Amino acid sequence: MPAPLRPRSRTVRLLAGTALACLAAGPAAAFDFTVSDETGLRSAIFTANTNGDPANTITLTGNITLTQSLPMITAGLTVEGGGNTIDADNAGRVFFVQAGTVEISNVTIDNAVAEGGDGGIGGYDSGGGGGG
């Protein structure tokens, strides 16, 4: 008859099992965000940038006026505007895509100011990069 397990052995086995379960977890699932204000839009972009899934979707349910530039987009994202408007109120840029494939549809962007970036290929006279 085998000797009973000591408490330390049980703890080690429990920790090892927990670690394996964490490793077996798949990638994060895509989120579908519904936003109607600047705070919600900002939060949705931050979450989409960090959750590891390029299939995130942000759906606008109302017009949004910004008080500052939105965060850079660093991962794949779809923005469905629902016919609404994002008004940057001359406070900065609206969408700045640093990485990932981004689809933006059915939204009007007003009063935005381009800042930074290389625009297009970033070569001489490439345009689109703004004045900063």
Summary of the structure (lengths in Angstrom):
residues: 132
radius of gyration: 22.3
end to end distance: 76.6
largest distance: 81.9
contacts: 342
relative contact order: 0.13
helix: 23%
strand: 25%
